[in-house]
Amino acid sequence: MRYEYSETSNRVVRSEIREILKLTRKPGVISFAGGLPDASLFPIEDIVEITRRVLTEKGYLALQYGPTDGEQEFKQAVVEFGERNGERVSPDQLTVISSAQQGIDLLGMLLVDPGSPVVMELPSYLGSIQAFRRLGARMVGVGMDDEGIRMDELAARLDELEAENARPRFLYLIPDFQNPTGITMTVERREAVLELAAERQIPIVEDSPYREIVFEGDRLPSLWTLSGGKGVITLKTLSKMLFPGMRLGWMYGEHDVIEKVIGLKQSVDLCTPSFNQLIVADYFRSGKMAANLVAAIECYRPKAKAMLDAMDRHFPEGVWWSRPRGGMFLWVRLPERVDTKEMFVEAIENRVAYIVGQPFHCDGSGTNTMRLNYSFPSVEQIETGIESLGKVIRSRL
Ligand SMILES: Cc1ncc(COP(=O)(O)O)c(C=O)c1O
């Protein structure tokens, strides 16, 4: 049979990273390439017990189709969780989604036509770049400094677009412990971005999976909170703060926007599994979520420190890296002449893997960058792996 593929599907290129990741599974390779939570944190016993209870007491609901915007119990749990973390949202500003990636996809479907500009940080989350590319968006990257997106560059890019009469459909931002850089946007920068976006009437999509995993300093107010819920759509997910396996997330936004999203979601998957929502709602009610989050923070803090200390010891002059105060990643910039994709084979030969930074750049730049993950490997692996990586980098300089 000759299948005629859609233009949309033809815009999807198989991620080079997926191919590269296969190499990282070679025995003996210490991998800083993935983005997985530490599985020792998963509250498996609790979930076994809750699952039995949910099936016994509410199996008729759990195994049934549910409302597209989510189970009432789960929505309520999410509202309360938000309040405890300084975020106010009403149930009509909220929809459950099948994790943040679905939220990104739905917002893309809602707001982007082929050729529409979407402005984003440079670098940014690969899954969003892939989703926006599939939609045919014109991605416009804006550089970052250690306080977040650069305001001078942002204003300049917006001026250029305005001169072309090309209005960006939204500004996509990851303010907290950004994937991939680990950088957190300062409060001043958040306020400046909100002011500029309001002035130019550009909605903001705030993607914030790492906000709760803060191991140094305070949690900063979200763009949602600072904006009073105006002009901002916020994506949340359970993936990093609890576990990714149930594919559960939620989205806040102005009521009209959320209604549109729910309409689209209906056509995509009818509803997010009620089974998963009822289990997690029960877990939230058990009060164990907070303790699990503390355990995650206590698990990742020493790992991040071990990585930073090892880098201080083993990485040569001329290499820059971020110093995240939360989240799961840090970012490394090598001198311009070093191509991290070329260097990757040598790293694997030295039994260490990272993720090449260039695909995180919507404009194809960043060939001298890489992302390192510290949440999954053990402290011992981090120390050994960073020493090897230091050697590989030295050999290139
Ligand atoms: C910034 C960002 N957004 C969204 C996602 C997707 O998460 P989820 O598992 O909720 O789909 C990730 C996952 O790594 C991420 O880093």
Ligand as a Chemical Component Dictionary entry (heavy atoms), coordinates in Angstrom:
data_LIG
# 
_chem_comp.id                   LIG 
_chem_comp.type                 NON-POLYMER 
_chem_comp.pdbx_formal_charge   0 
_chem_comp.three_letter_code    LIG 
# 
loop_
_chem_comp_atom.comp_id 
_chem_comp_atom.atom_id 
_chem_comp_atom.alt_atom_id 
_chem_comp_atom.type_symbol 
_chem_comp_atom.charge 
_chem_comp_atom.model_Cartn_x 
_chem_comp_atom.model_Cartn_y 
_chem_comp_atom.model_Cartn_z 
_chem_comp_atom.pdbx_ordinal 
LIG C1 C1 C 0 9.857  21.815 30.593 1  
LIG C2 C2 C 0 9.113  20.539 30.431 2  
LIG N1 N1 N 0 7.849  20.563 30.022 3  
LIG C3 C3 C 0 7.143  19.453 29.858 4  
LIG C4 C4 C 0 7.688  18.210 30.078 5  
LIG C5 C5 C 0 6.855  16.982 29.850 6  
LIG O1 O1 O 0 6.461  16.413 31.031 7  
LIG P1 P1 P 0 5.280  15.396 31.162 8  
LIG O2 O2 O 0 5.870  14.131 31.651 9  
LIG O3 O3 O 0 4.391  16.018 32.186 10 
LIG O4 O4 O 0 4.602  15.255 29.853 11 
LIG C6 C6 C 0 9.021  18.112 30.504 12 
LIG C7 C7 C 0 9.637  16.810 30.711 13 
LIG O5 O5 O 0 10.818 16.646 30.825 14 
LIG C8 C8 C 0 9.741  19.314 30.688 15 
LIG O6 O6 O 0 11.015 19.308 31.101 16 
# 
loop_
_chem_comp_bond.comp_id 
_chem_comp_bond.atom_id_1 
_chem_comp_bond.atom_id_2 
_chem_comp_bond.value_order 
_chem_comp_bond.pdbx_ordinal 
LIG C1 C2 SING 1  
LIG C2 N1 SING 2  
LIG C2 C8 DOUB 3  
LIG N1 C3 DOUB 4  
LIG C3 C4 SING 5  
LIG C4 C5 SING 6  
LIG C4 C6 DOUB 7  
LIG C5 O1 SING 8  
LIG O1 P1 SING 9  
LIG P1 O2 DOUB 10 
LIG P1 O3 SING 11 
LIG P1 O4 SING 12 
LIG C6 C7 SING 13 
LIG C6 C8 SING 14 
LIG C7 O5 DOUB 15 
LIG C8 O6 SING 16 
# 
